[in-house]
Structures are given as structure tokens and as C-alpha cells.
């Protein structure tokens, strides 16, 4: 859980009326929450090789309780399919790669290699590093979606789709959570102080 405290309210009330301070607080909290999405997205993508669009789809800001000066920033924690991490598989001299098309979605492209190389599935999960799964392979599932599969045991079936930990699990690691919390707190403080100064010096209406 990320808890952010709005500071400087008492000082603001010395130069502005309570209604104005409340409106400034609501605006500052809303903007800080939206900035929080950007901060969390950047924090995840700083380490993991995943597109901004895929991360942002799993982040949401709930403003329904903004009147009470509260917002909820949610990081949805569904495991992330390995298809998001540029996987390619090598079996013999055949290489398959997962490609994404804006119109048709995920697909598989194949080509023949001039010589055999290391076998298995290779994915760029962490930036600057290639992860090898020797016994995994790329295929379309029952619903037609492309996945990286691995057999659960020695038998042909069942298969499991390989995934990595969810976004929330990444964010809640202490080193990440502390960094995100500090940056959102800093953003909120700057936003609130700037708007208080603007109106205290005779700035326009909300």
C-alpha cells in the first residue's frame, strides 16, 4: 500500500480561505495521483523490458472519493505473459519469434537458421539480460492466443503458459515501493505549494 500525506495545509490556511485550500488540495492530489501512474510505469520499465502501453493498462486511478481528499492508485497484479518480452524459440535450425501487430495482435514468425544454435526459448525480461528456458516452446493456445509453454512433467500434457510476476509484486518490493512513494510525495508537495503560492499572490480562479 502506498500512503501519501498532504503537508502544508495549516500554512496555506494562513493566507487563503478554507474553501480555496480544499479546492487546491483536491486538484493537487488528483494531479499527483496521475503523476503516480507515470512514476510507477517508469519504475517498472526501468528494469523490465516491457512497453509503456502494456504497463499503463494495469494501472488505474480511482477518484470517486476525491471529495474526502483521498484517491486510490491501483496496480493490478495479473501475471505477465512471456509474449510481452520478445521471446524467440530455437528447435534444430528453426527459429520462431513472437511479433505484435497493431491490427492482428500477436503472431508467430519463423525462419530457418544457417546452423543450429542454443536450443529453447529466449526472452528479454530484464533489460540487458536474456533469459533462457531450455524446455519451453512457442505455440498458439486453444483460444488462438500465442503463449510460451512448458510441459508440467515428462508427459506431453498438461502444458503451462510461462509468465513472470505481476506488476504489483514488482512495485511492492521495498526498494521500489520506497522510491515510488518518495517521488509521489515530492510531486504532491511541489504541486500543492505551487498552487498555494499562485493564489496567495492573486492568481486567477480554479
N, C-alpha and C positions, 0 to 999 in steps of 0.2 A: 504493500500500500504506500502511495506517495501522499504525504501530508504537507501542505504548504500553508504558512501563516502569513496573513497580510499585516504588515507592520507600518507604523507611521500614521495610523488613524487619529490618535489623540492630537498629534501635532497639526494634522490637517484641519481638525475641528477648531483650532485656534484662529484660523484665517478664513475658513469657509463654513457655511451653514451645513447642518447635518444632512439635508436633502441632497445638496451638491456633492458632499463627500460620499454619500451612499451611491449615487449615480457613477461617480468616478471609480469607486471600488468595484461596482458591477462590471463596468467597461474594462477595467484593468484585469480583473480575474478572468473574464471571457477571453481577452487577448492573450493573457499568459497561458491559459489552457490550450488555446490553439497553437501558440508557440511551443507548448509542451509536446504536442504531436510531432512537430518538426524536429525538436530536440531528441525525442525518443527514436524517431525514424533514423536520424543521423547517427545516433549512438549504436544502433543495431547494424546499420550499413557500414559503419567504420570498421567493423571486424568481419562481418559476414558478406559474402558475395551475392547479394540479392538486390533486385530492382526496387527503387523507391515506391513504385506503384503497388507492388506486392506487399510491402510493409504497411503503407498507408491504409490499405484496405482492412487491416486488422487493428486499426486504432480509431477510437471514437470518443467524442466529447459530448457528455450529457449536460445540457444547460437548463433542464427543467426545474432545478432548484436554485437557479441563479438569484432569484429574489431573496433568498436567505444567505446570499453570498457564498454559495457552495456550487462546485461543479464536479463532475465525475469524469475522469480521464481513464478509459478502459483500454487495456492491451489484451486482445483476445489470444487465447493460448492454444489454438489448434496446432498439432504438429505440422511441420512444413515438409511438403513432399520434396524429395531429392530432384525432381524435374526442374525445380527453380534454380538449380546450381550448376547449369551447363554440363550435365552428365553425358558421357560417351562410353560405349562399351566396345570391347575388342574380344572377338572369338575367332581364333585362327587368324586369317588375313582380312576378316570382315569387321569394319568399324561402323557402329550405329551411333548417331548423335540425336539428342532431343533438341528440336528447334521450335520456336514460338512464332506464330503468325497472327497478326492483329485481327485477321478475318476468320481464319480457320482454327485458331487455337494451337494446341500442342500437336506436334507431329514428329515422325521419325525419319531421319535421312541416313542413307547408308552409302558406303563407298568401299572399294577394295584397296587394301594396303599393298605396297610392293613387297613387303616382307612381314612376317609375324613379329609382334612386339609383346610387351607385358599384357597379360590377359585379365579380364574382369571389367568392372565399371569404375570409371574415374570421374570424380566430381570436385568442383571448386567451391567447397562450403565456406571455408575460412579464407579470407583474402591472402594471396601469396602462397597458398598451400594447396596441393592436390591430394585428395583422399582416395585411396584405392580400396575397392570391395571385390576381392578376388572371385567370389562365388555368386555375385549378383549379375543381373542381366536386365535389359530394357525391353519392354513389350507393352502392348495395349491391353488394358484390363477389360472386364466384361462389359463395362459401360462405354468402352471405346477410348477412355482416357489413358494417356501414356503414363507409365509408372516405372520406377526402378524396383524390381522384385528380387526376392531371395527365397529359396526353399527353406521351410522351417526345420526340416530334418533331412534325412538321407533320401526319403521318398520324393517322387515327382511333385506330389501335393501334400499338404497345402502350401500356398505361397503367401508371403507377407510383403507388403509395399514398404520399402525403406523410407524412413522420414528422419528429420532431425528435430531437436527440441523446439517447443513453441516460442513465440516472441516474448511472452510474459516471463517464461523461465529464464530467458536471456536478460531481460531488464531487471528482474528481481535479484540477480546476483549482486552482492554487496557493493562491489566496485562500480558496477553500472548504475545501481539504484542511487547510490550516494552522489555520483556525478550528475545524473539526471535531475535529482531533487535540488541540488545546489544551483544548477543552471536555470531551472524553472523559478526557484525562489529569487534569484538575481533578476530575472526578466520581470517578474511581478513587481519587485521593489522599484526598478527603474521606470516601469510603466506608470505606476501609481504616483511616484514622486514627480515625474514629468508633467502629468496631467494636473496635479495639485498646484504646481508652480504656474502652469499656464493660466488656470482660472484665478489664482490668487493675484496674478499680475494683470487681471482684467481681460482675459481671453474670452472668446465667444461662447455661446451656449453649447450644450451637448448635441 
